[in-house]
C-alpha cells in the first residue's frame, strides 16, 4: 500500500486495481493504512495472485504501475508482466516500472528463475538487477517501446516507461 494508498485517493471510484501476493501484508495495509471511508468511496479492487496476472480483473488498463517489483522479479516473471500488459491494456496505455540496472562488476544481471526478496513465500530480504539491453529486447519483441526516465531515480531504482506506441513513449507526464 506504499504507492497504492496515494494513487487510490486520486482515482475515480472503482478505478484502482492492486495485485499483492502476500495476502497478510495486503490485509495489514487495508486495516491499518487505508481509511475505511476511502475504501468505501473509492472501491479499490485487490487480488492476491502470485502470477502477475492482470487478466484477473477483466478490464483493459490505461496505466500499469509496478514499483519495486522488477527489483525482485526473475526474467520469466518480467516477461509474464510484459505479456500481461500487452494483453490487458488499452491502445494508449503505458506501464511504469522501476528496476535496478545491472552493471559489469558490482551488480550482475540476474539469471535466477525465482523471486528474490520478501514475499508471501519468504521473509529473507533481497534484490536483483537486470540489464537494460535485455529489458529493451523483451519490450521490442512484443512491439512495445521503452524509455528510461533519467530524472526518476529513487533509492537506486531507475524508472522505465513502456508504451504500446512510440509517440507515447517520449511524452513524460511528470
C-alpha positions in Angstrom: 0.0 0.0 0.0 3.0 2.3 -0.1 2.2 3.6 -3.5 -1.4 2.4 -3.8 -2.5 4.5 -0.8 -1.7 7.7 -2.6 -3.0 6.7 -6.0 -6.4 5.5 -4.7 -7.1 8.9 -3.4 -6.9 10.5 -6.8 -8.7 8.0 -9.0 -12.4 7.7 -9.7 -14.3 5.0 -7.7 -13.6 1.5 -9.0 -10.5 2.5 -11.0 -7.8 1.2 -8.8 -6.7 -2.5 -9.1 -3.9 -3.8 -7.0 -2.1 -7.2 -7.0 -0.3 -8.3 -3.8 0.6 -12.0 -3.4 1.3 -11.5 0.3 -2.4 -11.6 1.5 -1.4 -10.9 5.1 0.6 -7.8 4.1 -2.3 -6.6 1.9 -4.8 -7.0 4.8 -2.4 -5.1 7.2 -2.4 -2.3 4.7 -6.2 -2.3 4.3 -6.7 -2.5 8.1 -4.0 -0.1 9.3 -3.2 2.3 6.4 -6.4 2.9 4.4 -9.1 4.9 5.9 -12.4 3.0 5.9 -14.3 5.9 4.3 -11.8 6.0 1.4 -12.1 2.2 0.8 -15.9 2.6 0.7 -15.9 5.6 -1.5 -13.1 4.7 -3.9 -13.9 0.9 -4.1 -10.4 -0.4 -4.9 -10.1 -4.0 -6.0 -7.3 -6.3 -5.0 -6.1 -9.8 -5.9 -3.5 -12.0 -4.3 -2.3 -13.8 -7.5 1.4 -14.5 -7.5 1.4 -15.0 -11.3 1.4 -11.2 -12.1 -1.9 -11.9 -13.9 -3.6 -8.7 -14.9 -6.5 -10.6 -16.6 -8.0 -11.4 -13.1 -9.8 -8.1 -13.1 -11.4 -8.4 -16.6 -10.5 -4.8 -17.6 -8.2 -3.0 -20.1 -5.8 -0.8 -18.2 -4.7 2.7 -19.2 -1.8 2.7 -16.7 0.1 -0.1 -15.1 2.5 0.7 -12.2 5.0 -1.7 -10.8 7.0 0.0 -8.1 9.9 -2.1 -6.7 8.6 -5.3 -8.5 11.2 -5.8 -11.2 13.9 -5.2 -8.5 12.9 -8.6 -7.1 11.5 -10.4 -10.1 13.1 -13.1 -12.4 13.3 -12.6 -16.1 10.5 -15.1 -16.6 8.3 -13.0 -14.3 9.1 -9.8 -16.1 8.2 -11.5 -19.4 4.9 -12.5 -17.9 4.2 -8.9 -16.8 5.1 -7.6 -20.3 2.8 -10.1 -21.9 0.1 -9.3 -19.4 0.4 -5.6 -20.1 0.1 -6.2 -23.9 -3.0 -8.4 -23.5 -4.7 -6.3 -20.8 -4.1 -2.7 -21.8 -5.8 0.0 -23.9 -4.2 1.2 -27.1 -2.8 4.4 -25.4 -1.7 2.6 -22.2 1.6 2.9 -20.6 3.5 0.9 -18.0 5.7 2.5 -15.4 8.1 0.2 -13.6 11.2 0.6 -11.5 14.3 -1.7 -11.6 17.9 -1.9 -10.6 20.2 -1.7 -13.7 22.8 -4.4 -13.9 26.5 -3.4 -14.1 29.6 -5.1 -15.3 31.3 -5.9 -12.0 29.3 -4.9 -9.0 25.7 -5.8 -9.9 25.5 -8.7 -12.2 22.5 -9.3 -14.5 20.1 -11.7 -12.5 19.8 -15.1 -14.2 17.8 -16.8 -11.5 14.3 -18.2 -12.1 12.5 -17.0 -9.0 11.6 -14.0 -6.9 14.3 -12.7 -4.7 13.3 -10.9 -1.5 10.5 -10.7 1.0 7.2 -12.0 -0.3 4.3 -14.3 0.5 6.9 -17.2 0.3 10.0 -15.7 2.0 11.0 -13.4 4.9 14.5 -13.0 3.5 15.4 -9.6 2.0 16.9 -9.4 -1.4 17.1 -7.6 -4.7 18.1 -8.2 -8.3 19.5 -6.3 -11.2 18.6 -6.5 -14.9 20.4 -5.4 -18.0 18.6 -2.5 -19.8 19.6 -4.1 -23.1 17.8 -7.3 -22.1 14.7 -5.4 -21.0 14.7 -3.4 -24.2 15.0 -6.6 -26.3 12.0 -8.1 -24.5 9.9 -5.0 -24.8 10.7 -4.6 -28.5 10.0 -8.3 -29.2 6.4 -7.5 -28.2 6.1 -4.5 -30.5 6.3 -2.2 -27.5 8.6 0.8 -26.8 10.6 1.6 -23.7 12.3 4.8 -22.4 14.4 5.1 -19.3 13.3 8.2 -17.4 16.6 9.8 -16.5 15.2 12.2 -13.9 13.4 9.4 -11.9 15.9 7.5 -9.9 14.9 6.7 -6.3 16.9 4.6 -3.9 19.0 3.4 -6.8 16.0 2.2 -8.8 15.6 3.6 -12.3 12.1 4.1 -13.8 11.1 2.9 -17.2 8.1 3.9 -19.3 6.8 1.2 -21.6 4.2 2.1 -24.2 2.2 0.5 -27.0 3.1 3.3 -29.4 6.3 5.2 -29.9 4.8 8.7 -29.7 3.5 8.0 -26.1 6.9 6.6 -25.1 8.5 10.0 -25.4 5.8 12.0 -23.6 6.6 12.3 -19.9 3.7 13.1 -17.7 5.6 14.2 -14.5 
